[in-house]
């Protein structure tokens, strides 16, 4: 699993739940970078913070 925000796996739906949105993950296999690029969510999302 490559997304730290992916929660429990639901055997009924065959998906992981997202700890940020509370919904099912948008991807069959959680992908934090793709989620950040497509939806601006997750631990890899750029929120304008500088390091």
PQR file of N, CA, C, O and H, with PARSE charges and radii, in Angstrom:
ATOM      1  N   UNK A   1       0.848  -1.163   0.000 -0.4000 1.5000
ATOM      2  CA  UNK A   1       0.000   0.000   0.000 -0.0000 2.0000
ATOM      3  C   UNK A   1       0.900   1.235   0.000  0.5500 1.7000
ATOM      4  O   UNK A   1       1.818   1.334   0.814 -0.5500 1.4000
ATOM      5  N   UNK A   2       0.644   2.162  -0.896 -0.4000 1.5000
ATOM      6  CA  UNK A   2       1.504   3.328  -1.005 -0.0000 2.0000
ATOM      7  C   UNK A   2       0.833   4.614  -0.525  0.5500 1.7000
ATOM      8  O   UNK A   2       1.347   5.704  -0.775 -0.5500 1.4000
ATOM      9  H   UNK A   2      -0.101   2.082  -1.557  0.4000 1.0000
ATOM     10  N   UNK A   3      -0.298   4.504   0.154 -0.4000 1.5000
ATOM     11  CA  UNK A   3      -0.959   5.695   0.684 -0.0000 2.0000
ATOM     12  C   UNK A   3      -1.122   5.558   2.186  0.5500 1.7000
ATOM     13  O   UNK A   3      -1.790   4.645   2.670 -0.5500 1.4000
ATOM     14  H   UNK A   3      -0.715   3.618   0.357  0.4000 1.0000
ATOM     15  N   UNK A   4      -0.504   6.473   2.917 -0.4000 1.5000
ATOM     16  CA  UNK A   4      -0.572   6.418   4.373 -0.0000 2.0000
ATOM     17  C   UNK A   4      -1.962   6.741   4.892  0.5500 1.7000
ATOM     18  O   UNK A   4      -2.256   6.476   6.057 -0.5500 1.4000
ATOM     19  H   UNK A   4       0.039   7.215   2.524  0.4000 1.0000
ATOM     20  N   UNK A   5      -2.827   7.308   4.054 -0.4000 1.5000
ATOM     21  CA  UNK A   5      -4.170   7.682   4.479 -0.0000 2.0000
ATOM     22  C   UNK A   5      -5.199   6.589   4.227  0.5500 1.7000
ATOM     23  O   UNK A   5      -6.365   6.736   4.594 -0.5500 1.4000
ATOM     24  H   UNK A   5      -2.588   7.523   3.107  0.4000 1.0000
ATOM     25  N   UNK A   6      -4.780   5.508   3.610 -0.4000 1.5000
ATOM     26  CA  UNK A   6      -5.712   4.412   3.358 -0.0000 2.0000
ATOM     27  C   UNK A   6      -5.961   3.676   4.667  0.5500 1.7000
ATOM     28  O   UNK A   6      -5.030   3.255   5.355 -0.5500 1.4000
ATOM     29  H   UNK A   6      -3.833   5.389   3.312  0.4000 1.0000
ATOM     30  N   UNK A   7      -7.225   3.535   4.988 -0.4000 1.5000
ATOM     31  CA  UNK A   7      -7.606   2.881   6.233 -0.0000 2.0000
ATOM     32  C   UNK A   7      -7.853   1.400   6.028  0.5500 1.7000
ATOM     33  O   UNK A   7      -7.056   0.700   5.404 -0.5500 1.4000
ATOM     34  H   UNK A   7      -7.981   3.876   4.429  0.4000 1.0000
ATOM     35  N   UNK A   8      -8.947   0.944   6.554 -0.4000 1.5000
ATOM     36  CA  UNK A   8      -9.274  -0.478   6.502 -0.0000 2.0000
ATOM     37  C   UNK A   8      -9.715  -0.905   5.109  0.5500 1.7000
ATOM     38  O   UNK A   8     -10.283  -0.123   4.346 -0.5500 1.4000
ATOM     39  H   UNK A   8      -9.594   1.513   7.061  0.4000 1.0000
ATOM     40  N   UNK A   9      -9.441  -2.150   4.804 -0.4000 1.5000
ATOM     41  CA  UNK A   9      -9.886  -2.760   3.552 -0.0000 2.0000
ATOM     42  C   UNK A   9     -11.261  -3.363   3.780  0.5500 1.7000
ATOM     43  O   UNK A   9     -11.452  -4.116   4.736 -0.5500 1.4000
ATOM     44  H   UNK A   9      -8.979  -2.785   5.424  0.4000 1.0000
ATOM     45  N   UNK A  10     -12.216  -3.048   2.925 -0.4000 1.5000
ATOM     46  CA  UNK A  10     -13.575  -3.573   3.025 -0.0000 2.0000
ATOM     47  C   UNK A  10     -13.724  -4.721   2.037  0.5500 1.7000
ATOM     48  O   UNK A  10     -13.682  -4.512   0.825 -0.5500 1.4000
ATOM     49  H   UNK A  10     -12.061  -2.437   2.149  0.4000 1.0000
ATOM     50  N   UNK A  11     -13.897  -5.927   2.551 -0.4000 1.5000
ATOM     51  CA  UNK A  11     -13.993  -7.093   1.674 -0.0000 2.0000
ATOM     52  C   UNK A  11     -15.279  -7.084   0.857  0.5500 1.7000
ATOM     53  O   UNK A  11     -15.330  -7.701  -0.207 -0.5500 1.4000
ATOM     54  H   UNK A  11     -13.931  -6.097   3.536  0.4000 1.0000
ATOM     55  N   UNK A  12     -16.320  -6.399   1.329 -0.4000 1.5000
ATOM     56  CA  UNK A  12     -17.578  -6.340   0.585 -0.0000 2.0000
ATOM     57  C   UNK A  12     -17.451  -5.483  -0.670  0.5500 1.7000
ATOM     58  O   UNK A  12     -17.962  -5.855  -1.726 -0.5500 1.4000
ATOM     59  H   UNK A  12     -16.279  -5.897   2.194  0.4000 1.0000
ATOM     60  N   UNK A  13     -16.778  -4.344  -0.563 -0.4000 1.5000
ATOM     61  CA  UNK A  13     -16.632  -3.447  -1.711 -0.0000 2.0000
ATOM     62  C   UNK A  13     -15.333  -3.692  -2.471  0.5500 1.7000
ATOM     63  O   UNK A  13     -15.215  -3.309  -3.635 -0.5500 1.4000
ATOM     64  H   UNK A  13     -16.363  -4.043   0.295  0.4000 1.0000
ATOM     65  N   UNK A  14     -14.361  -4.325  -1.825 -0.4000 1.5000
ATOM     66  CA  UNK A  14     -13.066  -4.560  -2.461 -0.0000 2.0000
ATOM     67  C   UNK A  14     -12.218  -3.312  -2.529  0.5500 1.7000
ATOM     68  O   UNK A  14     -11.332  -3.209  -3.378 -0.5500 1.4000
ATOM     69  H   UNK A  14     -14.457  -4.637  -0.880  0.4000 1.0000
ATOM     70  N   UNK A  15     -12.479  -2.351  -1.636 -0.4000 1.5000
ATOM     71  CA  UNK A  15     -11.750  -1.085  -1.630 -0.0000 2.0000
ATOM     72  C   UNK A  15     -11.265  -0.748  -0.227  0.5500 1.7000
ATOM     73  O   UNK A  15     -11.732  -1.292   0.773 -0.5500 1.4000
ATOM     74  H   UNK A  15     -13.199  -2.435  -0.946  0.4000 1.0000
ATOM     75  N   UNK A  16     -10.303   0.179  -0.197 -0.4000 1.5000
ATOM     76  CA  UNK A  16      -9.843   0.735   1.062 -0.0000 2.0000
ATOM     77  C   UNK A  16     -10.655   1.992   1.359  0.5500 1.7000
ATOM     78  O   UNK A  16     -11.181   2.624   0.444 -0.5500 1.4000
ATOM     79  H   UNK A  16      -9.923   0.621  -1.010  0.4000 1.0000
ATOM     80  N   UNK A  17     -10.757   2.352   2.631 -0.4000 1.5000
ATOM     81  CA  UNK A  17     -11.420   3.612   2.979 -0.0000 2.0000
ATOM     82  C   UNK A  17     -10.348   4.676   3.193  0.5500 1.7000
ATOM     83  O   UNK A  17      -9.244   4.375   3.647 -0.5500 1.4000
ATOM     84  H   UNK A  17     -10.330   1.839   3.375  0.4000 1.0000
ATOM     85  N   UNK A  18     -10.680   5.914   2.864 -0.4000 1.5000
ATOM     86  CA  UNK A  18      -9.755   7.028   2.996 -0.0000 2.0000
ATOM     87  C   UNK A  18      -9.949   7.690   4.351  0.5500 1.7000
ATOM     88  O   UNK A  18     -11.069   8.066   4.696 -0.5500 1.4000
ATOM     89  H   UNK A  18     -11.577   6.159   2.496  0.4000 1.0000
ATOM     90  N   UNK A  19      -8.886   7.838   5.121 -0.4000 1.5000
ATOM     91  CA  UNK A  19      -8.981   8.450   6.441 -0.0000 2.0000
ATOM     92  C   UNK A  19      -9.160   9.959   6.358  0.5500 1.7000
ATOM     93  O   UNK A  19      -9.530  10.579   7.355 -0.5500 1.4000
ATOM     94  H   UNK A  19      -7.976   7.532   4.841  0.4000 1.0000
ATOM     95  N   UNK A  20      -8.910  10.570   5.205 -0.4000 1.5000
ATOM     96  CA  UNK A  20      -9.065  12.016   5.062 -0.0000 2.0000
ATOM     97  C   UNK A  20     -10.507  12.359   4.694  0.5500 1.7000
ATOM     98  O   UNK A  20     -11.125  13.215   5.327 -0.5500 1.4000
ATOM     99  H   UNK A  20      -8.610  10.067   4.395  0.4000 1.0000
ATOM    100  N   UNK A  21     -11.041  11.694   3.672 -0.4000 1.5000
ATOM    101  CA  UNK A  21     -12.395  12.016   3.225 -0.0000 2.0000
ATOM    102  C   UNK A  21     -13.463  11.192   3.917  0.5500 1.7000
ATOM    103  O   UNK A  21     -14.619  11.611   3.981 -0.5500 1.4000
ATOM    104  H   UNK A  21     -10.539  10.999   3.157  0.4000 1.0000
ATOM    105  N   UNK A  22     -13.096  10.022   4.440 -0.4000 1.5000
ATOM    106  CA  UNK A  22     -14.064   9.135   5.067 -0.0000 2.0000
ATOM    107  C   UNK A  22     -14.807   8.269   4.064  0.5500 1.7000
ATOM    108  O   UNK A  22     -15.630   7.438   4.449 -0.5500 1.4000
ATOM    109  H   UNK A  22     -12.157   9.682   4.388  0.4000 1.0000
ATOM    110  N   UNK A  23     -14.526   8.458   2.787 -0.4000 1.5000
ATOM    111  CA  UNK A  23     -15.176   7.691   1.724 -0.0000 2.0000
ATOM    112  C   UNK A  23     -14.262   6.560   1.278  0.5500 1.7000
ATOM    113  O   UNK A  23     -13.148   6.401   1.778 -0.5500 1.4000
ATOM    114  H   UNK A  23     -13.858   9.133   2.474  0.4000 1.0000
ATOM    115  N   UNK A  24     -14.764   5.774   0.320 -0.4000 1.5000
ATOM    116  CA  UNK A  24     -13.921   4.748  -0.287 -0.0000 2.0000
ATOM    117  C   UNK A  24     -12.813   5.429  -1.074  0.5500 1.7000
ATOM    118  O   UNK A  24     -13.010   6.517  -1.615 -0.5500 1.4000
ATOM    119  H   UNK A  24     -15.669   5.904  -0.085  0.4000 1.0000
ATOM    120  N   UNK A  25     -11.647   4.790  -1.141 -0.4000 1.5000
ATOM    121  CA  UNK A  25     -10.560   5.311  -1.957 -0.0000 2.0000
ATOM    122  C   UNK A  25     -11.004   5.349  -3.410  0.5500 1.7000
ATOM    123  O   UNK A  25     -11.760   4.487  -3.857 -0.5500 1.4000
ATOM    124  H   UNK A  25     -11.488   3.906  -0.702  0.4000 1.0000
ATOM    125  N   UNK A  26     -10.538   6.340  -4.140 -0.4000 1.5000
ATOM    126  CA  UNK A  26     -10.895   6.490  -5.549 -0.0000 2.0000
ATOM    127  C   UNK A  26     -10.158   5.482  -6.425  0.5500 1.7000
ATOM    128  O   UNK A  26     -10.515   5.287  -7.587 -0.5500 1.4000
ATOM    129  H   UNK A  26      -9.924   7.041  -3.776  0.4000 1.0000
ATOM    130  N   UNK A  27      -9.136   4.846  -5.872 -0.4000 1.5000
ATOM    131  CA  UNK A  27      -8.311   3.905  -6.615 -0.0000 2.0000
ATOM    132  C   UNK A  27      -8.449   2.514  -6.009  0.5500 1.7000
ATOM    133  O   UNK A  27      -8.598   2.376  -4.795 -0.5500 1.4000
ATOM    134  H   UNK A  27      -8.846   5.005  -4.928  0.4000 1.0000
ATOM    135  N   UNK A  28      -8.399   1.500  -6.836 -0.4000 1.5000
ATOM    136  CA  UNK A  28      -8.470   0.132  -6.325 -0.0000 2.0000
ATOM    137  C   UNK A  28      -7.274  -0.165  -5.431  0.5500 1.7000
ATOM    138  O   UNK A  28      -7.395  -0.851  -4.417 -0.5500 1.4000
ATOM    139  H   UNK A  28      -8.277   1.613  -7.822  0.4000 1.0000
ATOM    140  N   UNK A  29      -6.126   0.359  -5.820 -0.4000 1.5000
ATOM    141  CA  UNK A  29      -4.935   0.266  -4.971 -0.0000 2.0000
ATOM    142  C   UNK A  29      -4.586   1.690  -4.579  0.5500 1.7000
ATOM    143  O   UNK A  29      -4.293   2.505  -5.453 -0.5500 1.4000
ATOM    144  H   UNK A  29      -6.027   0.917  -6.644  0.4000 1.0000
ATOM    145  N   UNK A  30      -4.608   2.016  -3.296 -0.4000 1.5000
ATOM    146  CA  UNK A  30      -4.365   3.390  -2.847 -0.0000 2.0000
ATOM    147  C   UNK A  30      -3.064   3.961  -3.402  0.5500 1.7000
ATOM    148  O   UNK A  30      -2.012   3.327  -3.319 -0.5500 1.4000
ATOM    149  H   UNK A  30      -4.847   1.354  -2.585  0.4000 1.0000
ATOM    150  N   UNK A  31      -3.144   5.155  -3.963 -0.4000 1.5000
ATOM    151  CA  UNK A  31      -2.001   5.815  -4.579 -0.0000 2.0000
ATOM    152  C   UNK A  31      -1.998   7.276  -4.136  0.5500 1.7000
ATOM    153  O   UNK A  31      -2.718   8.098  -4.702 -0.5500 1.4000
ATOM    154  H   UNK A  31      -3.999   5.670  -4.030  0.4000 1.0000
ATOM    155  N   UNK A  32      -1.200   7.599  -3.140 -0.4000 1.5000
ATOM    156  CA  UNK A  32      -1.188   8.923  -2.548 -0.0000 2.0000
ATOM    157  C   UNK A  32      -0.782  10.015  -3.531  0.5500 1.7000
ATOM    158  O   UNK A  32      -1.369  11.097  -3.526 -0.5500 1.4000
ATOM    159  H   UNK A  32      -0.614   6.931  -2.680  0.4000 1.0000
ATOM    160  N   UNK A  33       0.208   9.750  -4.370 -0.4000 1.5000
ATOM    161  CA  UNK A  33       0.669  10.766  -5.317 -0.0000 2.0000
ATOM    162  C   UNK A  33      -0.381  11.056  -6.380  0.5500 1.7000
ATOM    163  O   UNK A  33      -0.601  12.215  -6.732 -0.5500 1.4000
ATOM    164  H   UNK A  33       0.685   8.871  -4.374  0.4000 1.0000
ATOM    165  N   UNK A  34      -1.032  10.016  -6.895 -0.4000 1.5000
ATOM    166  CA  UNK A  34      -2.078  10.222  -7.887 -0.0000 2.0000
ATOM    167  C   UNK A  34      -3.265  10.962  -7.278  0.5500 1.7000
ATOM    168  O   UNK A  34      -3.871  11.807  -7.936 -0.5500 1.4000
ATOM    169  H   UNK A  34      -0.853   9.074  -6.609  0.4000 1.0000
ATOM    170  N   UNK A  35      -3.599  10.653  -6.035 -0.4000 1.5000
ATOM    171  CA  UNK A  35      -4.693  11.332  -5.347 -0.0000 2.0000
ATOM    172  C   UNK A  35      -4.363  12.814  -5.171  0.5500 1.7000
ATOM    173  O   UNK A  35      -5.229  13.670  -5.350 -0.5500 1.4000
ATOM    174  H   UNK A  35      -3.106   9.966  -5.500  0.4000 1.0000
ATOM    175  N   UNK A  36      -3.133  13.111  -4.827 -0.4000 1.5000
ATOM    176  CA  UNK A  36      -2.718  14.503  -4.648 -0.0000 2.0000
ATOM    177  C   UNK A  36      -2.780  15.267  -5.969  0.5500 1.7000
ATOM    178  O   UNK A  36      -3.192  16.426  -5.997 -0.5500 1.4000
ATOM    179  H   UNK A  36      -2.430  12.415  -4.681  0.4000 1.0000
ATOM    180  N   UNK A  37      -2.370  14.619  -7.064 -0.4000 1.5000
ATOM    181  CA  UNK A  37      -2.386  15.272  -8.374 -0.0000 2.0000
ATOM    182  C   UNK A  37      -3.809  15.491  -8.877  0.5500 1.7000
ATOM    183  O   UNK A  37      -4.123  16.550  -9.421 -0.5500 1.4000
ATOM    184  H   UNK A  37      -2.035  13.678  -7.041  0.4000 1.0000
ATOM    185  N   UNK A  38      -4.668  14.492  -8.697 -0.4000 1.5000
ATOM    186  CA  UNK A  38      -6.016  14.561  -9.262 -0.0000 2.0000
ATOM    187  C   UNK A  38      -7.012  15.316  -8.379  0.5500 1.7000
ATOM    188  O   UNK A  38      -7.884  16.020  -8.888 -0.5500 1.4000
ATOM    189  H   UNK A  38      -4.413  13.632  -8.255  0.4000 1.0000
ATOM    190  N   UNK A  39      -6.882  15.170  -7.057 -0.4000 1.5000
ATOM    191  CA  UNK A  39      -7.896  15.699  -6.156 -0.0000 2.0000
ATOM    192  C   UNK A  39      -7.372  16.714  -5.150  0.5500 1.7000
ATOM    193  O   UNK A  39      -8.162  17.357  -4.459 -0.5500 1.4000
ATOM    194  H   UNK A  39      -6.174  14.597  -6.643  0.4000 1.0000
ATOM    195  N   UNK A  40      -6.047  16.870  -5.056 -0.4000 1.5000
ATOM    196  CA  UNK A  40      -5.470  17.816  -4.104 -0.0000 2.0000
ATOM    197  C   UNK A  40      -5.636  17.389  -2.659  0.5500 1.7000
ATOM    198  O   UNK A  40      -5.666  18.235  -1.766 -0.5500 1.4000
ATOM    199  H   UNK A  40      -5.406  16.348  -5.618  0.4000 1.0000
ATOM    200  N   UNK A  41      -5.746  16.088  -2.411 -0.4000 1.5000
ATOM    201  CA  UNK A  41      -5.922  15.559  -1.070 -0.0000 2.0000
ATOM    202  C   UNK A  41      -4.837  14.542  -0.759  0.5500 1.7000
ATOM    203  O   UNK A  41      -4.144  14.061  -1.656 -0.5500 1.4000
ATOM    204  H   UNK A  41      -5.722  15.400  -3.137  0.4000 1.0000
ATOM    205  N   UNK A  42      -4.701  14.228   0.491 -0.4000 1.5000
ATOM    206  CA  UNK A  42      -3.756  13.215   0.915 -0.0000 2.0000
ATOM    207  C   UNK A  42      -2.451  13.803   1.398  0.5500 1.7000
ATOM    208  O   UNK A  42      -2.224  15.009   1.302 -0.5500 1.4000
ATOM    209  H   UNK A  42      -5.264  14.620   1.219  0.4000 1.0000
ATOM    210  N   UNK A  43      -1.590  12.939   1.920 -0.4000 1.5000
ATOM    211  CA  UNK A  43      -0.332  13.402   2.499 -0.0000 2.0000
ATOM    212  C   UNK A  43       0.640  13.988   1.476  0.5500 1.7000
ATOM    213  O   UNK A  43       1.558  14.717   1.851 -0.5500 1.4000
ATOM    214  H   UNK A  43      -1.775  11.959   1.998  0.4000 1.0000
ATOM    215  N   UNK A  44       0.456  13.686   0.202 -0.4000 1.5000
ATOM    216  CA  UNK A  44       1.357  14.212  -0.833 -0.0000 2.0000
ATOM    217  C   UNK A  44       0.823  15.480  -1.488  0.5500 1.7000
ATOM    218  O   UNK A  44       1.454  16.002  -2.407 -0.5500 1.4000
ATOM    219  H   UNK A  44      -0.289  13.094  -0.104  0.4000 1.0000
ATOM    220  N   UNK A  45      -0.309  15.982  -1.044 -0.4000 1.5000
ATOM    221  CA  UNK A  45      -0.895  17.177  -1.642 -0.0000 2.0000
ATOM    222  C   UNK A  45      -0.100  18.418  -1.235  0.5500 1.7000
ATOM    223  O   UNK A  45       0.383  18.528  -0.108 -0.5500 1.4000
ATOM    224  H   UNK A  45      -0.821  15.558  -0.298  0.4000 1.0000
ATOM    225  N   UNK A  46       0.021  19.353  -2.191 -0.4000 1.5000
ATOM    226  CA  UNK A  46       0.721  20.606  -1.936 -0.0000 2.0000
ATOM    227  C   UNK A  46      -0.304  21.632  -1.455  0.5500 1.7000
ATOM    228  O   UNK A  46      -1.184  22.053  -2.206 -0.5500 1.4000
ATOM    229  H   UNK A  46      -0.372  19.264  -3.106  0.4000 1.0000
ATOM    230  N   UNK A  47      -0.172  22.017  -0.206 -0.4000 1.5000
ATOM    231  CA  UNK A  47      -1.102  22.979   0.373 -0.0000 2.0000
ATOM    232  C   UNK A  47      -0.483  24.367   0.491  0.5500 1.7000
ATOM    233  O   UNK A  47      -0.922  25.180   1.304 -0.5500 1.4000
ATOM    234  H   UNK A  47       0.543  21.675   0.403  0.4000 1.0000
ATOM    235  N   UNK A  48       0.549  24.638  -0.331 -0.4000 1.5000
ATOM    236  CA  UNK A  48       1.188  25.935  -0.341 -0.0000 2.0000
ATOM    237  C   UNK A  48       2.126  26.162   0.827  0.5500 1.7000
ATOM    238  O   UNK A  48       2.532  27.295   1.088 -0.5500 1.4000
ATOM    239  H   UNK A  48       0.905  23.977  -0.991  0.4000 1.0000
ATOM    240  N   UNK A  49       2.474  25.101   1.530 -0.4000 1.5000
ATOM    241  CA  UNK A  49       3.371  25.221   2.657 -0.0000 2.0000
ATOM    242  C   UNK A  49       4.809  25.101   2.180  0.5500 1.7000
ATOM    243  O   UNK A  49       5.125  24.239   1.360 -0.5500 1.4000
ATOM    244  H   UNK A  49       2.145  24.181   1.318  0.4000 1.0000
ATOM    245  N   UNK A  50       5.675  25.956   2.687 -0.4000 1.5000
ATOM    246  CA  UNK A  50       7.091  25.877   2.341 -0.0000 2.0000
ATOM    247  C   UNK A  50       7.840  25.204   3.462  0.5500 1.7000
ATOM    248  O   UNK A  50       7.532  25.391   4.639 -0.5500 1.4000
ATOM    249  H   UNK A  50       5.418  26.656   3.354  0.4000 1.0000
ATOM    250  N   UNK A  51       8.827  24.417   3.082 -0.4000 1.5000
ATOM    251  CA  UNK A  51       9.617  23.709   4.094 -0.0000 2.0000
ATOM    252  C   UNK A  51      10.779  24.551   4.542  0.5500 1.7000
ATOM    253  O   UNK A  51      11.561  24.124   5.392 -0.5500 1.4000
ATOM    254  H   UNK A  51       9.076  24.265   2.126  0.4000 1.0000
TER
END
